[in-house]
Amino acid sequence: MKRSSFFMIALLCVAAFAVVTTSRGHLWAEQESPTSSRLAVVWTSGDRDVGLKMVFMYTLNAKSRGWFDEVTLIVWGPSSKLLSEDAELQAQVTMMKNVGIELAACKACADSYGVSGQLEDLGVEVKYMGVPLTGMLKGDGVTVTF
């Protein structure tokens, strides 16, 4: 009798845990977006895998799945050189542009690597980014850096 009581209590605990975790996951999945719907992704890493497997994946999905209304990818530092040299990254950036992601690059960085022209040819707006990024950071949107 004690064994079956213990089994029933354990089974009820497992069932209760499953209901709680499922409902939490469900609530998170259906949570409405906050009123602020602007995202700036600052990509600084010269690591190709970081670009492809995190930065580009999230940035593209944030726009194409409607997680944010306005999405900007800012290419800054070593990522500007990497982007100028890598055809697969360039194709991904073209796809981002086609779904409405704004593309910008830090002019000081791009000039220092000698790649401003290549980035502009990809449809990236190359400009000094200190003031625009500061405005984004002080504004009501979300800014993430990789």
VOZA-179927 format. One record per residue (C-alpha): residue number from 1; residue in one letter; x, y, z. Coordinates in Angstrom, 2 decimals. Example, Ala and Ser with C-alpha at 12.3 -4.5 7.8 and 13.67 -1.06 7.14 Angstrom:
! VOZA-179927
seq, type, east, north, up
1, a, 12.30, -4.50, 7.80
2, s, 13.67, -1.06, 7.14
END
This chain:
! VOZA-179927
seq, type, east, north, up
1, m, 0.00, 0.00, 0.00
2, k, 2.80, 2.41, 0.91
3, r, 4.51, 1.64, -2.37
4, s, 1.43, 2.44, -4.46
5, s, 0.81, 5.65, -2.47
6, f, 4.37, 6.75, -3.07
7, f, 4.01, 5.93, -6.77
8, m, 0.77, 7.94, -7.04
9, i, 2.32, 10.96, -5.30
10, a, 5.37, 10.79, -7.55
11, l, 3.16, 10.49, -10.62
12, l, 1.08, 13.50, -9.55
13, c, 4.24, 15.56, -8.97
14, v, 5.58, 14.70, -12.43
15, a, 2.23, 15.54, -14.01
16, a, 2.02, 18.86, -12.15
17, f, 5.57, 19.75, -13.20
18, a, 4.76, 18.94, -16.83
19, v, 1.66, 21.15, -16.75
20, v, 3.57, 24.06, -15.20
21, t, 6.50, 23.88, -17.62
22, t, 4.22, 23.42, -20.63
23, s, 2.03, 26.35, -19.66
24, r, 5.08, 28.55, -19.05
25, g, 6.48, 27.70, -22.45
26, h, 3.07, 28.28, -23.99
27, l, 2.71, 31.67, -22.29
28, w, 6.12, 32.78, -23.46
29, a, 5.38, 31.68, -27.02
30, e, 2.15, 33.70, -27.16
31, q, 3.39, 36.75, -25.31
32, e, 2.66, 39.88, -27.30
33, s, 5.53, 41.98, -28.56
34, p, 6.38, 45.07, -26.55
35, t, 5.33, 48.40, -28.04
36, s, 8.93, 49.15, -28.97
37, s, 9.53, 47.33, -32.20
38, r, 12.95, 48.46, -33.36
39, l, 16.06, 46.32, -33.24
40, a, 19.64, 47.29, -34.00
41, v, 22.13, 44.43, -34.28
42, v, 25.73, 45.59, -34.03
43, w, 27.98, 42.98, -35.63
44, t, 31.62, 43.48, -34.64
45, s, 33.02, 39.95, -34.68
46, g, 35.47, 38.88, -37.35
47, d, 34.48, 35.27, -36.67
48, r, 32.62, 33.85, -39.67
49, d, 30.65, 31.30, -37.63
50, v, 29.40, 34.02, -35.27
51, g, 28.14, 35.89, -38.32
52, l, 26.42, 32.95, -40.00
53, k, 25.25, 30.91, -37.04
54, m, 24.08, 33.68, -34.73
55, v, 24.07, 37.25, -36.02
56, f, 22.60, 36.64, -39.46
57, m, 20.23, 33.91, -38.33
58, y, 18.71, 36.04, -35.57
59, t, 18.66, 39.28, -37.57
60, l, 16.91, 37.69, -40.56
61, n, 14.36, 35.91, -38.38
62, a, 13.69, 39.01, -36.28
63, k, 12.50, 40.79, -39.41
64, s, 10.99, 38.00, -41.53
65, r, 9.03, 36.50, -38.61
66, g, 7.79, 39.89, -37.45
67, w, 9.51, 39.85, -34.05
68, f, 10.45, 43.48, -34.74
69, d, 8.99, 45.91, -37.26
70, e, 12.27, 47.69, -37.97
71, v, 15.59, 45.85, -38.00
72, t, 19.00, 47.37, -38.68
73, l, 22.24, 45.44, -39.09
74, i, 25.29, 47.56, -38.29
75, v, 28.59, 46.19, -39.59
76, w, 31.39, 47.47, -37.36
77, g, 35.09, 46.69, -37.01
78, p, 36.49, 43.34, -38.19
79, s, 33.10, 42.22, -39.51
80, s, 33.39, 44.81, -42.29
81, k, 36.54, 43.18, -43.65
82, l, 35.06, 39.69, -43.29
83, l, 31.89, 40.70, -45.14
84, s, 33.87, 42.25, -47.99
85, e, 35.72, 38.95, -48.58
86, d, 33.08, 36.25, -48.09
87, a, 30.56, 35.45, -50.85
88, e, 28.25, 33.43, -48.59
89, l, 28.03, 36.27, -46.07
90, q, 27.39, 38.68, -48.92
91, a, 24.51, 36.51, -50.19
92, q, 23.01, 36.49, -46.69
93, v, 23.28, 40.29, -46.47
94, t, 21.55, 40.59, -49.86
95, m, 18.75, 38.37, -48.54
96, m, 18.46, 40.60, -45.47
97, k, 18.21, 43.68, -47.64
98, n, 15.49, 42.00, -49.73
99, v, 13.30, 41.40, -46.66
100, g, 13.63, 45.02, -45.55
101, i, 16.50, 44.99, -43.08
102, e, 18.39, 48.28, -43.05
103, l, 22.11, 47.78, -43.60
104, a, 24.72, 50.19, -42.27
105, a, 28.46, 50.09, -41.67
106, c, 30.86, 52.21, -39.69
107, k, 32.73, 54.37, -42.18
108, a, 35.80, 54.81, -39.99
109, c, 36.14, 51.03, -39.66
110, a, 35.39, 50.25, -43.30
111, d, 37.85, 52.92, -44.45
112, s, 40.54, 51.54, -42.12
113, y, 40.17, 48.13, -43.80
114, g, 39.86, 49.70, -47.28
115, v, 36.46, 48.05, -47.89
116, s, 33.98, 50.94, -47.99
117, g, 33.42, 50.55, -51.74
118, q, 32.78, 46.81, -51.52
119, l, 30.23, 47.31, -48.73
120, e, 28.46, 50.07, -50.65
121, d, 28.29, 47.75, -53.68
122, l, 26.39, 45.28, -51.45
123, g, 23.82, 47.95, -50.61
124, v, 25.26, 48.75, -47.20
125, e, 25.07, 52.42, -46.22
126, v, 28.60, 53.32, -45.10
127, k, 28.58, 56.26, -42.70
128, y, 30.05, 57.41, -39.42
129, m, 28.06, 55.47, -36.84
130, g, 28.97, 56.99, -33.47
131, v, 26.08, 59.46, -33.35
132, p, 23.45, 57.14, -34.92
133, l, 24.37, 54.29, -32.56
134, t, 24.22, 56.63, -29.56
135, g, 20.73, 57.67, -30.65
136, m, 19.70, 54.03, -30.90
137, l, 21.10, 53.26, -27.46
138, k, 19.28, 56.22, -25.92
139, g, 16.06, 55.53, -27.84
140, d, 13.23, 53.15, -27.19
141, g, 14.43, 50.32, -29.41
142, v, 16.59, 47.33, -28.55
143, t, 20.29, 47.16, -29.40
144, v, 22.37, 43.98, -29.23
145, t, 26.05, 43.55, -30.01
146, f, 27.90, 40.48, -31.24
END
